[in-house]
Amino acid sequence: AQSVTQLGSHVSVSEGALVLLRCNYSSSVPPYLFWYVQYPNQGLQLLLKYTTGATLVKGINGFEAEFKKSETSFHLTKPSAHMSDAAEYFCAVTSTGGGNKLTFGTGTQLKVEL
Amino acid sequence: NAGVTQTPKFQVLKTGQSMTLQCAQDMNHNSMYWYRQDPGMGLRLIYYSASEGTTDKGEVPNGYNVSRLNKREFSLRLESAAPSQTSVYFCASSVNGERYGYTFGSGTRLTVV
């Protein structure tokens, strides 16, 4: 079975600082990888995804992530944090067994401080 | 664009009561899913339906049943609610195929007392 590990359940950055949220996965086959964002009391919204091709993927709101096969990582970054980026972020990977099932990490709560 | 619609948004149940969570999507997606979200545990798959007429168990199916009523609708039923089922429940749908990801509903916050 595939799994996802998000290092750091809470990350705090200053407004304007670099955002780095870490995600590592385990997979015996080439994965498809996703980052979702959840604002308070809302559902999850797709930020970006890696399927094939270019390993640096750009998403919405200035976020990007790089697929590194050798490190089994898919870390999410943003050069300059904004107050509106405060939310919970989930990394996800496709799982085996069919049905297009995603396996989610446990999430990272991002706090942005003035 | 309605996307994925879940009802109700909030519900309080007494232990032993039953209820059905409703989910409908208007995107002509083939696959639909029910997840529960608990603090520190991320999202865990309860049941999914890869296509109309099929349903399968996910990671945490005990205490739940599902019905894929038609291509649009996928309901989740709690036959005898327990406090351990207090959670936020999300329905999601997908075109099909692993590369597309999911579209999520806004969730149902369920409390069992």
Interface residues (C-beta under 8 A of the other chain):
Chain A: S9 Y32 F34 Y36 N41 Q42 G43 L44 Q45 L46 K49 T51 T52 F90 A92 T94 G98 G99 N100 K101 L102 T103 F104 G105 T106 G107
Chain B: V4 S31 Y33 Y35 G40 M41 G42 L43 R44 L45 Y48 A50 D56 G58 F90 A92 S94 N96 G97 E98 R99 Y100 G101 Y102 T103 F104 G105 S106 G107
